[in-house]
Amino acid sequence: MLFGNNSARERADSTDENMLADFENEPWFLDLQKLSDDELMRMYNLITTNRYEFAKNAWYIPLAGDKRCPIMVAKGYEAPQSPEKMIEFEDTAKILEKDYQRFIDAWDFGYITKYIIEKAILAILELRSIAIIEHIP
């Protein structure tokens, strides 16, 4: 669930008070901040539920099944299912690669992990005054 305008108390109770300080000077973090709240949440949900394994180096030729990097997933682009869709996928990938180059390189070369991305997303959402409250039944 998302709630805007966290109170000072809620923020102070956070176990990762200084998460933003951990990432703010990282070039890939600047790219991650370009994503909308919805895009960040799409990526966050897949990371925290372990329902999807993000691909590395899969920008142009996803060879097997649903292979997309975190940015493609965040943006809601589906893996291509036909040669025609592959062309669209490659064109879209080229545009996104330019816009998110630092993040993509950090992901592809293993400088950041799913855990680091998760913490970075939480820091961005905190910066934007959005709280994530996990409901476990």
N, CA, C and O atoms as CSV, one atom per row, in Angstrom:
chain,resi,resn,atom,element,x,y,z
A,1,MET,N,N,0.837,-1.162,0.000
A,1,MET,CA,C,0.000,0.000,0.000
A,1,MET,C,C,0.892,1.238,0.000
A,1,MET,O,O,1.982,1.221,0.571
A,2,LEU,N,N,0.440,2.285,-0.624
A,2,LEU,CA,C,1.190,3.528,-0.662
A,2,LEU,C,C,0.459,4.593,0.106
A,2,LEU,O,O,-0.761,4.723,0.001
A,3,PHE,N,N,1.190,5.344,0.868
A,3,PHE,CA,C,0.629,6.474,1.579
A,3,PHE,C,C,1.562,7.654,1.387
A,3,PHE,O,O,2.767,7.527,1.608
A,4,GLY,N,N,1.033,8.796,0.983
A,4,GLY,CA,C,1.845,9.995,0.808
A,4,GLY,C,C,1.967,10.755,2.107
A,4,GLY,O,O,1.257,10.477,3.074
A,5,ASN,N,N,2.869,11.714,2.124
A,5,ASN,CA,C,3.050,12.630,3.247
A,5,ASN,C,C,3.302,11.912,4.567
A,5,ASN,O,O,2.506,12.020,5.500
A,6,ASN,N,N,4.391,11.194,4.641
A,6,ASN,CA,C,4.753,10.517,5.878
A,6,ASN,C,C,4.916,11.525,6.998
A,6,ASN,O,O,5.375,12.646,6.778
A,7,SER,N,N,4.542,11.126,8.184
A,7,SER,CA,C,4.788,11.993,9.329
A,7,SER,C,C,6.250,11.887,9.715
A,7,SER,O,O,6.929,10.935,9.331
A,8,ALA,N,N,6.736,12.855,10.467
A,8,ALA,CA,C,8.127,12.837,10.916
A,8,ALA,C,C,8.405,11.585,11.745
A,8,ALA,O,O,9.496,11.019,11.673
A,9,ARG,N,N,7.430,11.161,12.522
A,9,ARG,CA,C,7.600,9.975,13.354
A,9,ARG,C,C,7.805,8.725,12.502
A,9,ARG,O,O,8.683,7.913,12.790
A,10,GLU,N,N,6.993,8.571,11.450
A,10,GLU,CA,C,7.131,7.404,10.583
A,10,GLU,C,C,8.515,7.359,9.946
A,10,GLU,O,O,9.129,6.295,9.860
A,11,ARG,N,N,9.007,8.517,9.500
A,11,ARG,CA,C,10.335,8.563,8.887
A,11,ARG,C,C,11.416,8.257,9.908
A,11,ARG,O,O,12.387,7.568,9.593
A,12,ALA,N,N,11.263,8.757,11.120
A,12,ALA,CA,C,12.261,8.527,12.160
A,12,ALA,C,C,12.315,7.059,12.566
A,12,ALA,O,O,13.361,6.568,12.989
A,13,ASP,N,N,11.189,6.358,12.439
A,13,ASP,CA,C,11.140,4.952,12.799
A,13,ASP,C,C,11.803,4.064,11.758
A,13,ASP,O,O,12.014,2.878,12.012
A,14,SER,N,N,12.132,4.599,10.612
A,14,SER,CA,C,12.732,3.815,9.549
A,14,SER,C,C,14.073,3.251,9.990
A,14,SER,O,O,14.869,3.945,10.622
A,15,THR,N,N,14.320,1.982,9.652
A,15,THR,CA,C,15.598,1.379,10.004
A,15,THR,C,C,16.704,1.822,9.062
A,15,THR,O,O,17.883,1.635,9.360
A,16,ASP,N,N,16.345,2.395,7.951
A,16,ASP,CA,C,17.332,2.850,6.972
A,16,ASP,C,C,17.254,4.364,6.814
A,16,ASP,O,O,17.044,4.870,5.712
A,17,GLU,N,N,17.425,5.081,7.918
A,17,GLU,CA,C,17.264,6.532,7.914
A,17,GLU,C,C,18.116,7.230,6.863
A,17,GLU,O,O,17.674,8.198,6.244
A,18,ASN,N,N,19.318,6.747,6.664
A,18,ASN,CA,C,20.245,7.444,5.781
A,18,ASN,C,C,20.444,6.714,4.460
A,18,ASN,O,O,21.521,6.781,3.867
A,19,MET,N,N,19.404,6.014,3.995
A,19,MET,CA,C,19.529,5.282,2.735
A,19,MET,C,C,19.894,6.204,1.591
A,19,MET,O,O,20.707,5.845,0.739
A,20,LEU,N,N,19.310,7.374,1.560
A,20,LEU,CA,C,19.573,8.306,0.478
A,20,LEU,C,C,21.055,8.658,0.418
A,20,LEU,O,O,21.627,8.758,-0.667
A,21,ALA,N,N,21.669,8.844,1.564
A,21,ALA,CA,C,23.090,9.191,1.605
A,21,ALA,C,C,23.953,8.089,1.000
A,21,ALA,O,O,25.023,8.359,0.453
A,22,ASP,N,N,23.485,6.843,1.101
A,22,ASP,CA,C,24.247,5.727,0.541
A,22,ASP,C,C,24.303,5.752,-0.982
A,22,ASP,O,O,25.235,5.215,-1.580
A,23,PHE,N,N,23.320,6.368,-1.600
A,23,PHE,CA,C,23.183,6.279,-3.050
A,23,PHE,C,C,23.308,7.603,-3.793
A,23,PHE,O,O,23.582,7.600,-4.993
A,24,GLU,N,N,23.118,8.719,-3.128
A,24,GLU,CA,C,22.932,9.988,-3.828
A,24,GLU,C,C,24.074,10.390,-4.748
A,24,GLU,O,O,23.857,11.175,-5.671
A,25,ASN,N,N,25.277,9.885,-4.533
A,25,ASN,CA,C,26.405,10.239,-5.405
A,25,ASN,C,C,26.683,9.190,-6.485
A,25,ASN,O,O,27.655,9.300,-7.232
A,26,GLU,N,N,25.834,8.190,-6.557
A,26,GLU,CA,C,26.010,7.134,-7.551
A,26,GLU,C,C,25.354,7.539,-8.865
A,26,GLU,O,O,24.178,7.901,-8.879
A,27,PRO,N,N,26.094,7.483,-9.968
A,27,PRO,CA,C,25.506,7.868,-11.263
A,27,PRO,C,C,24.268,7.054,-11.633
A,27,PRO,O,O,23.317,7.608,-12.184
A,28,TRP,N,N,24.260,5.755,-11.344
A,28,TRP,CA,C,23.106,4.912,-11.670
A,28,TRP,C,C,21.876,5.329,-10.881
A,28,TRP,O,O,20.752,5.162,-11.355
A,29,PHE,N,N,22.072,5.868,-9.681
A,29,PHE,CA,C,20.953,6.296,-8.842
A,29,PHE,C,C,20.226,7.479,-9.481
A,29,PHE,O,O,19.004,7.589,-9.380
A,30,LEU,N,N,20.968,8.350,-10.129
A,30,LEU,CA,C,20.350,9.483,-10.831
A,30,LEU,C,C,19.429,8.980,-11.936
A,30,LEU,O,O,18.351,9.534,-12.150
A,31,ASP,N,N,19.853,7.932,-12.635
A,31,ASP,CA,C,19.000,7.335,-13.664
A,31,ASP,C,C,17.749,6.716,-13.048
A,31,ASP,O,O,16.653,6.860,-13.590
A,32,LEU,N,N,17.906,6.034,-11.929
A,32,LEU,CA,C,16.768,5.396,-11.272
A,32,LEU,C,C,15.733,6.427,-10.841
A,32,LEU,O,O,14.534,6.153,-10.857
A,33,GLN,N,N,16.192,7.601,-10.460
A,33,GLN,CA,C,15.287,8.657,-10.030
A,33,GLN,C,C,14.426,9.204,-11.168
A,33,GLN,O,O,13.434,9.887,-10.912
A,34,LYS,N,N,14.783,8.921,-12.401
A,34,LYS,CA,C,13.988,9.367,-13.543
A,34,LYS,C,C,12.672,8.605,-13.669
A,34,LYS,O,O,11.742,9.065,-14.331
A,35,LEU,N,N,12.601,7.436,-13.031
A,35,LEU,CA,C,11.401,6.618,-13.132
A,35,LEU,C,C,10.268,7.213,-12.298
A,35,LEU,O,O,10.500,7.833,-11.261
A,36,SER,N,N,9.047,7.012,-12.769
A,36,SER,CA,C,7.865,7.479,-12.036
A,36,SER,C,C,7.644,6.589,-10.813
A,36,SER,O,O,8.253,5.526,-10.686
A,37,ASP,N,N,6.780,7.029,-9.932
A,37,ASP,CA,C,6.439,6.232,-8.753
A,37,ASP,C,C,5.878,4.873,-9.163
A,37,ASP,O,O,6.243,3.851,-8.583
A,38,ASP,N,N,4.998,4.857,-10.154
A,38,ASP,CA,C,4.415,3.595,-10.620
A,38,ASP,C,C,5.482,2.657,-11.182
A,38,ASP,O,O,5.452,1.451,-10.934
A,39,GLU,N,N,6.415,3.215,-11.932
A,39,GLU,CA,C,7.485,2.395,-12.505
A,39,GLU,C,C,8.387,1.835,-11.406
A,39,GLU,O,O,8.785,0.671,-11.457
A,40,LEU,N,N,8.703,2.657,-10.427
A,40,LEU,CA,C,9.512,2.182,-9.308
A,40,LEU,C,C,8.791,1.066,-8.550
A,40,LEU,O,O,9.405,0.072,-8.164
A,41,MET,N,N,7.496,1.237,-8.343
A,41,MET,CA,C,6.730,0.224,-7.621
A,41,MET,C,C,6.639,-1.081,-8.414
A,41,MET,O,O,6.669,-2.162,-7.825
A,42,ARG,N,N,6.530,-0.995,-9.727
A,42,ARG,CA,C,6.492,-2.206,-10.559
A,42,ARG,C,C,7.799,-2.986,-10.368
A,42,ARG,O,O,7.778,-4.202,-10.183
A,43,MET,N,N,8.920,-2.290,-10.414
A,43,MET,CA,C,10.215,-2.929,-10.235
A,43,MET,C,C,10.351,-3.465,-8.802
A,43,MET,O,O,10.797,-4.594,-8.597
A,44,TYR,N,N,9.971,-2.661,-7.831
A,44,TYR,CA,C,10.072,-3.038,-6.421
A,44,TYR,C,C,9.257,-4.301,-6.133
A,44,TYR,O,O,9.735,-5.210,-5.455
A,45,ASN,N,N,8.042,-4.353,-6.643
A,45,ASN,CA,C,7.184,-5.516,-6.394
A,45,ASN,C,C,7.795,-6.799,-6.947
A,45,ASN,O,O,7.715,-7.847,-6.307
A,46,LEU,N,N,8.395,-6.728,-8.108
A,46,LEU,CA,C,9.012,-7.927,-8.672
A,46,LEU,C,C,10.271,-8.324,-7.905
A,46,LEU,O,O,10.566,-9.511,-7.759
A,47,ILE,N,N,11.002,-7.341,-7.421
A,47,ILE,CA,C,12.204,-7.637,-6.639
A,47,ILE,C,C,11.832,-8.302,-5.320
A,47,ILE,O,O,12.398,-9.333,-4.955
A,48,THR,N,N,10.889,-7.715,-4.616
A,48,THR,CA,C,10.578,-8.200,-3.267
A,48,THR,C,C,9.783,-9.498,-3.247
A,48,THR,O,O,9.790,-10.205,-2.239
A,49,THR,N,N,9.106,-9.824,-4.325
A,49,THR,CA,C,8.352,-11.079,-4.359
A,49,THR,C,C,9.128,-12.206,-5.028
A,49,THR,O,O,8.676,-13.351,-5.037
A,50,ASN,N,N,10.276,-11.895,-5.578
A,50,ASN,CA,C,11.113,-12.891,-6.260
A,50,ASN,C,C,10.353,-13.655,-7.342
A,50,ASN,O,O,10.600,-14.838,-7.576
A,51,ARG,N,N,9.422,-12.956,-7.997
A,51,ARG,CA,C,8.633,-13.599,-9.057
A,51,ARG,C,C,9.283,-13.470,-10.427
A,51,ARG,O,O,8.776,-14.022,-11.404
A,52,TYR,N,N,10.380,-12.762,-10.511
A,52,TYR,CA,C,10.964,-12.505,-11.823
A,52,TYR,C,C,12.471,-12.384,-11.682
A,52,TYR,O,O,12.967,-11.746,-10.753
A,53,GLU,N,N,13.185,-12.989,-12.592
A,53,GLU,CA,C,14.637,-12.863,-12.606
A,53,GLU,C,C,15.016,-11.911,-13.730
A,53,GLU,O,O,14.862,-12.239,-14.906
A,54,PHE,N,N,15.508,-10.744,-13.372
A,54,PHE,CA,C,15.882,-9.745,-14.370
A,54,PHE,C,C,17.062,-10.245,-15.205
A,54,PHE,O,O,17.956,-10.924,-14.699
A,55,ALA,N,N,17.043,-9.902,-16.467
A,55,ALA,CA,C,18.112,-10.301,-17.377
A,55,ALA,C,C,19.236,-9.282,-17.350
A,55,ALA,O,O,19.034,-8.106,-17.048
A,56,LYS,N,N,20.410,-9.761,-17.669
A,56,LYS,CA,C,21.563,-8.886,-17.880
A,56,LYS,C,C,21.956,-9.022,-19.340
A,56,LYS,O,O,21.834,-10.094,-19.932
A,57,ASN,N,N,22.423,-7.934,-19.907
A,57,ASN,CA,C,22.875,-7.933,-21.301
A,57,ASN,C,C,21.821,-8.486,-22.253
A,57,ASN,O,O,22.152,-9.194,-23.204
A,58,ALA,N,N,20.562,-8.170,-22.001
A,58,ALA,CA,C,19.477,-8.710,-22.826
A,58,ALA,C,C,18.748,-7.609,-23.583
A,58,ALA,O,O,17.555,-7.729,-23.862
A,59,TRP,N,N,19.449,-6.558,-23.911
A,59,TRP,CA,C,18.781,-5.411,-24.513
A,59,TRP,C,C,18.339,-5.643,-25.941
A,59,TRP,O,O,17.304,-5.121,-26.356
A,60,TYR,N,N,19.082,-6.398,-26.690
A,60,TYR,CA,C,18.750,-6.502,-28.110
A,60,TYR,C,C,18.281,-7.868,-28.546
A,60,TYR,O,O,17.485,-7.970,-29.480
A,61,ILE,N,N,18.743,-8.911,-27.910
A,61,ILE,CA,C,18.368,-10.245,-28.345
A,61,ILE,C,C,17.990,-11.090,-27.126
A,61,ILE,O,O,18.802,-11.884,-26.652
A,62,PRO,N,N,16.772,-10.927,-26.617
A,62,PRO,CA,C,16.345,-11.799,-25.518
A,62,PRO,C,C,16.142,-13.205,-26.055
A,62,PRO,O,O,15.161,-13.457,-26.755
A,63,LEU,N,N,17.035,-14.117,-25.749
A,63,LEU,CA,C,17.070,-15.422,-26.402
A,63,LEU,C,C,16.061,-16.433,-25.869
A,63,LEU,O,O,15.569,-17.279,-26.617
A,64,ALA,N,N,15.758,-16.347,-24.596
A,64,ALA,CA,C,14.898,-17.397,-24.043
A,64,ALA,C,C,13.819,-16.798,-23.160
A,64,ALA,O,O,14.110,-16.204,-22.122
A,65,GLY,N,N,12.602,-16.955,-23.569
A,65,GLY,CA,C,11.491,-16.519,-22.735
A,65,GLY,C,C,11.472,-15.036,-22.435
A,65,GLY,O,O,11.896,-14.209,-23.242
A,66,ASP,N,N,10.972,-14.723,-21.256
A,66,ASP,CA,C,10.808,-13.339,-20.837
A,66,ASP,C,C,12.098,-12.840,-20.197
A,66,ASP,O,O,12.305,-13.019,-18.997
A,67,LYS,N,N,12.951,-12.225,-20.978
A,67,LYS,CA,C,14.225,-11.720,-20.499
A,67,LYS,C,C,14.268,-10.210,-20.692
A,67,LYS,O,O,14.473,-9.721,-21.803
A,68,ARG,N,N,14.072,-9.475,-19.597
A,68,ARG,CA,C,14.125,-8.019,-19.646
A,68,ARG,C,C,14.937,-7.508,-18.473
A,68,ARG,O,O,14.979,-8.130,-17.412
A,69,CYS,N,N,15.580,-6.373,-18.675
A,69,CYS,CA,C,16.324,-5.757,-17.583
A,69,CYS,C,C,15.352,-4.990,-16.688
A,69,CYS,O,O,14.197,-4.796,-17.067
A,70,PRO,N,N,15.793,-4.553,-15.516
A,70,PRO,CA,C,14.886,-3.840,-14.605
A,70,PRO,C,C,14.205,-2.610,-15.212
A,70,PRO,O,O,13.052,-2.330,-14.881
A,71,ILE,N,N,14.879,-1.881,-16.080
A,71,ILE,CA,C,14.271,-0.683,-16.675
A,71,ILE,C,C,13.135,-1.078,-17.608
A,71,ILE,O,O,12.074,-0.453,-17.583
A,72,MET,N,N,13.336,-2.103,-18.430
A,72,MET,CA,C,12.274,-2.560,-19.324
A,72,MET,C,C,11.059,-3.019,-18.529
A,72,MET,O,O,9.919,-2.741,-18.900
A,73,VAL,N,N,11.313,-3.719,-17.441
A,73,VAL,CA,C,10.223,-4.188,-16.592
A,73,VAL,C,C,9.509,-2.992,-15.974
A,73,VAL,O,O,8.280,-2.924,-15.986
A,74,ALA,N,N,10.280,-2.051,-15.436
A,74,ALA,CA,C,9.693,-0.865,-14.802
A,74,ALA,C,C,8.822,-0.096,-15.782
A,74,ALA,O,O,7.755,0.397,-15.417
A,75,LYS,N,N,9.270,0.006,-17.008
A,75,LYS,CA,C,8.535,0.747,-18.024
A,75,LYS,C,C,7.330,-0.029,-18.559
A,75,LYS,O,O,6.507,0.525,-19.288
A,76,GLY,N,N,7.227,-1.298,-18.199
A,76,GLY,CA,C,6.067,-2.085,-18.597
A,76,GLY,C,C,6.169,-2.697,-19.981
A,76,GLY,O,O,5.162,-3.137,-20.536
A,77,TYR,N,N,7.362,-2.733,-20.548
A,77,TYR,CA,C,7.518,-3.334,-21.873
A,77,TYR,C,C,7.592,-4.845,-21.758
A,77,TYR,O,O,8.293,-5.382,-20.901
A,78,GLU,N,N,6.866,-5.518,-22.622
A,78,GLU,CA,C,6.830,-6.977,-22.640
A,78,GLU,C,C,7.946,-7.523,-23.527
A,78,GLU,O,O,8.418,-6.840,-24.437
A,79,ALA,N,N,8.353,-8.735,-23.259
A,79,ALA,CA,C,9.338,-9.398,-24.106
A,79,ALA,C,C,8.701,-9.685,-25.462
A,79,ALA,O,O,7.509,-9.987,-25.527
A,80,PRO,N,N,9.468,-9.597,-26.541
A,80,PRO,CA,C,8.905,-9.817,-27.876
A,80,PRO,C,C,8.526,-11.276,-28.101
A,80,PRO,O,O,9.224,-12.195,-27.673
A,81,GLN,N,N,7.395,-11.462,-28.788
A,81,GLN,CA,C,6.906,-12.808,-29.073
A,81,GLN,C,C,6.950,-13.137,-30.561
A,81,GLN,O,O,6.589,-14.244,-30.962
A,82,SER,N,N,7.389,-12.182,-31.384
A,82,SER,CA,C,7.447,-12.408,-32.827
A,82,SER,C,C,8.588,-11.562,-33.396
A,82,SER,O,O,9.080,-10.652,-32.729
A,83,PRO,N,N,9.009,-11.866,-34.638
A,83,PRO,CA,C,10.069,-11.046,-35.258
A,83,PRO,C,C,9.679,-9.571,-35.371
A,83,PRO,O,O,10.522,-8.687,-35.218
A,84,GLU,N,N,8.413,-9.314,-35.638
A,84,GLU,CA,C,7.963,-7.925,-35.750
A,84,GLU,C,C,8.085,-7.210,-34.406
A,84,GLU,O,O,8.524,-6.062,-34.333
A,85,LYS,N,N,7.689,-7.911,-33.346
A,85,LYS,CA,C,7.780,-7.338,-31.999
A,85,LYS,C,C,9.244,-7.189,-31.567
A,85,LYS,O,O,9.577,-6.308,-30.776
A,86,MET,N,N,10.108,-8.056,-32.092
A,86,MET,CA,C,11.535,-7.974,-31.776
A,86,MET,C,C,12.118,-6.664,-32.279
A,86,MET,O,O,12.932,-6.041,-31.598
A,87,ILE,N,N,11.706,-6.247,-33.463
A,87,ILE,CA,C,12.178,-4.983,-34.030
A,87,ILE,C,C,11.743,-3.819,-33.146
A,87,ILE,O,O,12.537,-2.925,-32.855
A,88,GLU,N,N,10.476,-3.833,-32.719
A,88,GLU,CA,C,9.979,-2.799,-31.801
A,88,GLU,C,C,10.765,-2.811,-30.498
A,88,GLU,O,O,11.137,-1.758,-29.979
A,89,PHE,N,N,11.016,-4.005,-29.973
A,89,PHE,CA,C,11.745,-4.172,-28.721
A,89,PHE,C,C,13.143,-3.570,-28.832
A,89,PHE,O,O,13.596,-2.863,-27.932
A,90,GLU,N,N,13.818,-3.853,-29.934
A,90,GLU,CA,C,15.171,-3.328,-30.143
A,90,GLU,C,C,15.171,-1.809,-30.253
A,90,GLU,O,O,16.042,-1.146,-29.691
A,91,ASP,N,N,14.200,-1.256,-30.972
A,91,ASP,CA,C,14.105,0.199,-31.094
A,91,ASP,C,C,13.858,0.858,-29.741
A,91,ASP,O,O,14.486,1.860,-29.400
A,92,THR,N,N,12.945,0.288,-28.987
A,92,THR,CA,C,12.657,0.806,-27.653
A,92,THR,C,C,13.885,0.682,-26.765
A,92,THR,O,O,14.211,1.602,-26.015
A,93,ALA,N,N,14.562,-0.451,-26.849
A,93,ALA,CA,C,15.752,-0.690,-26.036
A,93,ALA,C,C,16.837,0.351,-26.315
A,93,ALA,O,O,17.497,0.822,-25.388
A,94,LYS,N,N,17.021,0.707,-27.569
A,94,LYS,CA,C,18.040,1.698,-27.912
A,94,LYS,C,C,17.738,3.054,-27.269
A,94,LYS,O,O,18.638,3.732,-26.775
A,95,ILE,N,N,16.475,3.432,-27.283
A,95,ILE,CA,C,16.073,4.708,-26.673
A,95,ILE,C,C,16.285,4.664,-25.160
A,95,ILE,O,O,16.870,5.579,-24.580
A,96,LEU,N,N,15.804,3.597,-24.531
A,96,LEU,CA,C,15.947,3.477,-23.080
A,96,LEU,C,C,17.406,3.354,-22.670
A,96,LEU,O,O,17.807,3.855,-21.619
A,97,GLU,N,N,18.191,2.692,-23.494
A,97,GLU,CA,C,19.610,2.530,-23.180
A,97,GLU,C,C,20.308,3.886,-23.117
A,97,GLU,O,O,21.168,4.103,-22.262
A,98,LYS,N,N,19.950,4.780,-24.000
A,98,LYS,CA,C,20.528,6.134,-23.959
A,98,LYS,C,C,20.094,6.881,-22.703
A,98,LYS,O,O,20.902,7.543,-22.053
A,99,ASP,N,N,18.811,6.768,-22.370
A,99,ASP,CA,C,18.258,7.505,-21.234
A,99,ASP,C,C,18.707,6.959,-19.880
A,99,ASP,O,O,18.777,7.704,-18.903
A,100,TYR,N,N,19.007,5.672,-19.818
A,100,TYR,CA,C,19.325,5.017,-18.544
A,100,TYR,C,C,20.676,4.295,-18.591
A,100,TYR,O,O,20.863,3.277,-17.925
A,101,GLN,N,N,21.599,4.819,-19.368
A,101,GLN,CA,C,22.881,4.159,-19.612
A,101,GLN,C,C,23.641,3.820,-18.326
A,101,GLN,O,O,24.177,2.719,-18.199
A,102,ARG,N,N,23.692,4.744,-17.385
A,102,ARG,CA,C,24.471,4.514,-16.160
A,102,ARG,C,C,23.857,3.398,-15.316
A,102,ARG,O,O,24.578,2.578,-14.747
A,103,PHE,N,N,22.540,3.367,-15.236
A,103,PHE,CA,C,21.881,2.300,-14.493
A,103,PHE,C,C,22.091,0.955,-15.186
A,103,PHE,O,O,22.430,-0.036,-14.540
A,104,ILE,N,N,21.892,0.927,-16.481
A,104,ILE,CA,C,22.022,-0.320,-17.242
A,104,ILE,C,C,23.432,-0.883,-17.129
A,104,ILE,O,O,23.609,-2.085,-16.930
A,105,ASP,N,N,24.439,-0.017,-17.256
A,105,ASP,CA,C,25.825,-0.481,-17.124
A,105,ASP,C,C,26.085,-1.031,-15.722
A,105,ASP,O,O,26.711,-2.081,-15.573
A,106,ALA,N,N,25.607,-0.328,-14.697
A,106,ALA,CA,C,25.801,-0.794,-13.317
A,106,ALA,C,C,25.145,-2.153,-13.109
A,106,ALA,O,O,25.708,-3.016,-12.435
A,107,TRP,N,N,23.956,-2.350,-13.683
A,107,TRP,CA,C,23.262,-3.629,-13.572
A,107,TRP,C,C,23.984,-4.715,-14.366
A,107,TRP,O,O,24.267,-5.789,-13.837
A,108,ASP,N,N,24.277,-4.437,-15.623
A,108,ASP,CA,C,24.896,-5.451,-16.475
A,108,ASP,C,C,26.266,-5.898,-15.971
A,108,ASP,O,O,26.621,-7.070,-16.101
A,109,PHE,N,N,27.035,-4.976,-15.397
A,109,PHE,CA,C,28.385,-5.309,-14.927
A,109,PHE,C,C,28.412,-5.757,-13.467
A,109,PHE,O,O,29.485,-5.990,-12.910
A,110,GLY,N,N,27.240,-5.877,-12.847
A,110,GLY,CA,C,27.164,-6.413,-11.495
A,110,GLY,C,C,27.552,-5.449,-10.385
A,110,GLY,O,O,27.835,-5.883,-9.268
A,111,TYR,N,N,27.572,-4.156,-10.667
A,111,TYR,CA,C,27.894,-3.174,-9.621
A,111,TYR,C,C,26.726,-2.986,-8.660
A,111,TYR,O,O,26.915,-2.579,-7.514
A,112,ILE,N,N,25.526,-3.283,-9.130
A,112,ILE,CA,C,24.351,-3.217,-8.267
A,112,ILE,C,C,23.605,-4.542,-8.349
A,112,ILE,O,O,23.630,-5.225,-9.373
A,113,THR,N,N,22.951,-4.885,-7.266
A,113,THR,CA,C,22.191,-6.123,-7.168
A,113,THR,C,C,20.716,-5.788,-6.963
A,113,THR,O,O,20.345,-4.624,-6.818
A,114,LYS,N,N,19.888,-6.822,-6.955
A,114,LYS,CA,C,18.468,-6.598,-6.679
A,114,LYS,C,C,18.288,-5.994,-5.291
A,114,LYS,O,O,17.423,-5.138,-5.103
A,115,TYR,N,N,19.080,-6.417,-4.326
A,115,TYR,CA,C,18.981,-5.879,-2.973
A,115,TYR,C,C,19.323,-4.386,-2.955
A,115,TYR,O,O,18.636,-3.599,-2.304
A,116,ILE,N,N,20.366,-4.005,-3.655
A,116,ILE,CA,C,20.759,-2.591,-3.720
A,116,ILE,C,C,19.674,-1.774,-4.416
A,116,ILE,O,O,19.344,-0.673,-3.977
A,117,ILE,N,N,19.128,-2.307,-5.488
A,117,ILE,CA,C,18.050,-1.609,-6.202
A,117,ILE,C,C,16.842,-1.443,-5.281
A,117,ILE,O,O,16.231,-0.375,-5.243
A,118,GLU,N,N,16.504,-2.482,-4.549
A,118,GLU,CA,C,15.381,-2.406,-3.612
A,118,GLU,C,C,15.587,-1.265,-2.614
A,118,GLU,O,O,14.683,-0.459,-2.393
A,119,LYS,N,N,16.765,-1.200,-2.021
A,119,LYS,CA,C,17.054,-0.148,-1.039
A,119,LYS,C,C,17.058,1.232,-1.700
A,119,LYS,O,O,16.615,2.209,-1.097
A,120,ALA,N,N,17.551,1.313,-2.917
A,120,ALA,CA,C,17.573,2.596,-3.632
A,120,ALA,C,C,16.154,3.070,-3.947
A,120,ALA,O,O,15.854,4.258,-3.836
A,121,ILE,N,N,15.287,2.142,-4.339
A,121,ILE,CA,C,13.890,2.493,-4.610
A,121,ILE,C,C,13.239,3.021,-3.343
A,121,ILE,O,O,12.534,4.029,-3.381
A,122,LEU,N,N,13.467,2.354,-2.227
A,122,LEU,CA,C,12.908,2.825,-0.957
A,122,LEU,C,C,13.406,4.233,-0.623
A,122,LEU,O,O,12.647,5.064,-0.124
A,123,ALA,N,N,14.673,4.491,-0.901
A,123,ALA,CA,C,15.230,5.824,-0.636
A,123,ALA,C,C,14.558,6.885,-1.515
A,123,ALA,O,O,14.253,7.982,-1.047
A,124,ILE,N,N,14.332,6.555,-2.775
A,124,ILE,CA,C,13.669,7.504,-3.684
A,124,ILE,C,C,12.241,7.766,-3.233
A,124,ILE,O,O,11.795,8.913,-3.194
A,125,LEU,N,N,11.530,6.706,-2.894
A,125,LEU,CA,C,10.144,6.876,-2.458
A,125,LEU,C,C,10.077,7.665,-1.152
A,125,LEU,O,O,9.161,8.464,-0.954
A,126,GLU,N,N,11.034,7.445,-0.270
A,126,GLU,CA,C,11.098,8.229,0.967
A,126,GLU,C,C,11.346,9.697,0.642
A,126,GLU,O,O,10.729,10.585,1.231
A,127,LEU,N,N,12.240,9.942,-0.288
A,127,LEU,CA,C,12.530,11.309,-0.723
A,127,LEU,C,C,11.276,11.968,-1.288
A,127,LEU,O,O,11.058,13.166,-1.108
A,128,ARG,N,N,10.464,11.182,-1.965
A,128,ARG,CA,C,9.222,11.689,-2.555
A,128,ARG,C,C,8.055,11.652,-1.560
A,128,ARG,O,O,6.913,11.917,-1.934
A,129,SER,N,N,8.336,11.331,-0.318
A,129,SER,CA,C,7.344,11.266,0.763
A,129,SER,C,C,6.263,10.224,0.514
A,129,SER,O,O,5.073,10.475,0.700
A,130,ILE,N,N,6.710,9.058,0.092
A,130,ILE,CA,C,5.798,7.937,-0.114
A,130,ILE,C,C,6.286,6.790,0.768
A,130,ILE,O,O,7.459,6.418,0.722
A,131,ALA,N,N,5.407,6.250,1.546
A,131,ALA,CA,C,5.761,5.126,2.414
A,131,ALA,C,C,5.240,3.836,1.803
A,131,ALA,O,O,4.176,3.806,1.183
A,132,ILE,N,N,6.011,2.772,1.990
A,132,ILE,CA,C,5.576,1.448,1.566
A,132,ILE,C,C,5.312,0.659,2.833
A,132,ILE,O,O,6.195,0.489,3.675
A,133,ILE,N,N,4.099,0.186,2.952
A,133,ILE,CA,C,3.729,-0.615,4.100
A,133,ILE,C,C,3.376,-1.988,3.559
A,133,ILE,O,O,2.420,-2.142,2.799
A,134,GLU,N,N,4.158,-2.989,3.957
A,134,GLU,CA,C,3.918,-4.333,3.473
A,134,GLU,C,C,2.899,-5.003,4.368
A,134,GLU,O,O,3.022,-5.000,5.593
A,135,HIS,N,N,1.892,-5.575,3.734
A,135,HIS,CA,C,0.858,-6.287,4.467
A,135,HIS,C,C,1.090,-7.767,4.267
A,135,HIS,O,O,0.999,-8.276,3.150
A,136,ILE,N,N,1.390,-8.455,5.355
A,136,ILE,CA,C,1.620,-9.888,5.278
A,136,ILE,C,C,0.435,-10.578,5.945
A,136,ILE,O,O,0.217,-10.418,7.146
A,137,PRO,N,N,-0.331,-11.342,5.171
A,137,PRO,CA,C,-1.534,-11.991,5.736
A,137,PRO,C,C,-1.183,-13.073,6.729
A,137,PRO,O,O,-2.075,-13.709,7.290
